[in-house]
Amino acid sequence: MDHMQRRGFITLAGVAVLWPLAARAQRPFRIGLLNTGASTFFIAPFIGKLKELGYLEGKNVVIERKFAEGNAERLREFAADLVREHVDVIVTIGTPAGFAAKQATSTIPIVLGAISDPVGVGLVASLARPGGNATGNSLMAPELSAKRLEILRTLAPGISRFAILWDSSNPGMAERVRETEIAADQSHVLLHTVGPRNLEELEAAFTELLDQRPEALLVTTEAFTRQHLARILDFANRNKIPAMFEDSSYVEAGGLMSYGPNYEEVFRTAAVFVAKILKGAKPADLPIEQPTKFQLVINLKAAKALAIEIPPTLLTMADRVIE
């Protein structure tokens, strides 16, 4: 009898020891999505890839979505909320969201979902060894800026006056603009920069551009330009200025063309980072990834509205043509 009781006790003790781990295994992982802007285009590829990797929303993961809609104050509050909720990992979209997460926590793992230049803005130590609690994607590819200018010049070889429109309150974009300036110098073309930070400044920037009369416009991808895309497209189309974007979703919305990373691929990569971290990897040990595939997307309807003939060489280069 004594022997039986002892065996019973050991079994119970075994259960007691295992119980917290079993409970942990059943509790869904919590992922915080912290978005600088309001767009949702990244959610489908991100969640789709997580699912492929065995993480299903509502089953073994819960996703807390926080959209700051370009409001810096709200971004800080949301980051603090996610830390208070003890999420297992925070995924950030846009440089300001990356900063907000990094300021809110030095312990919760952070995956930089889409960020221009994490090393340049000081969010990670280096691409190979991020150090700290953040890793993810870098969209920094200096050759992209030169390539965008080159594509615009293929469109109309006589183009020599360019302008770039960006949100100068976004530190992630400063390096992008600097690279474009270097590329313009090397190509011996003029580049005028306008960096509006709000709607009033955007209207003033349009007036300034009308004075400058650029022959082509470059527009950076960020929460601000996405928020005001309809106005930017209207300005470019009304004034017959061909515009080059970095992200194909801007072209789907009516922009002329884009050249840049495949953003769906970028967010699938973010999901791979999340899965590795949920399995126990430390962000400090996961090298930052840079996109390797770039897409040229051209919108022929927009070209027609601008009265532009797209050269056959560009059409054959395009990965996607919107008719």
PyMOL commands that set and color helices and strands:
alter all, ss='L'
color gray80, all
select helices_A, chain A and resi 2-26+43-52+72-84+95-104+142-155+171-186+199-212+223-227+229-238+248-252+263-278+283-285+300-305+312-317
alter helices_A, ss='H'
color red, helices_A
select strands_A, chain A and resi 29-35+61-67+89-93+110-114+134-136+161-165+190-194+216-219+243-245+257-261+294-299+320-322
alter strands_A, ss='S'
color yellow, strands_A
deselect
rebuild
show_as cartoon
